[in-house]
Amino acid sequence: MTLNRYSTIDSKNKREIVLLRGNGCKWRKCRFCDYHLDFNPDDNKNYKLNKTILKKVTGKYKVLEVINSGSFTDLDKNTILTIKDICLKKDIKKLHFECHWIHKDCVKSFKNYFEKDGITVKIKSGIETFDYNFREKYLLKGIPNVSPAEIAKYFDEVCLLFGISGQTQKSMENDIQTGIKYFNRVCINIMTENKTPIKPDKKVIKIFKESLYKKYKDFNNIDILMENTDFGVGGDKENE
Ligand code: SF4
């Protein structure tokens, strides 16, 4: 089985999305994550793969989201050049990328590189929760004890991770409210079974589904992924 690496999101915030491959997340410690396994240390091989995925982009929504199981800084130079080239050729005006806190100081110049050609760049960061102790002592996310306002100086959008033991309706609601207060968009990921020791907690997921999902599902600035393949990309990780 191979990963699906191209899809379109045809409802809220319509966009094309590509799952590219980089040379690997440089943090790689988050206790809930196994998707950082989708990497290859060989940039030439990554570019060869990424080129074939990027060829599928049509520009139909003028917006492209690029994810790569890590940060945009893990993508090779030729892939970045190709992304820009496609944006210019297909009249894509907005790009979304992802980035871990440790690369926050790369964001400004990266945005400038695209924005000087009229392409807006939005950067999403996996914050998972604004509860510092839960995030750092349990999830090992690697973000210091900084305020949401400080995080928002670097990142436009956040991912939150729900469905883990210890979370409550109140804690999840607080994360959503903080997310929409400080950031343009919030993407809620519900924990799914993977190869890590952190398991989805069915009771917490039920609480989310019965209360918060109903309340927030139609918010235009909130995406909710009940399964991590809901955007149409991803799946089982296997070498390609
Ligand atoms: S920063 Fe992202 S890719 Fe890296 S380990 Fe954490 S969740 Fe996984």
Residues whose N, C-alpha, C, O or C-beta is under 5 A from the ligand:
A	BS01	SF4	C25 W27 R28 K29 C30 C33 H36 S69 G70 H100
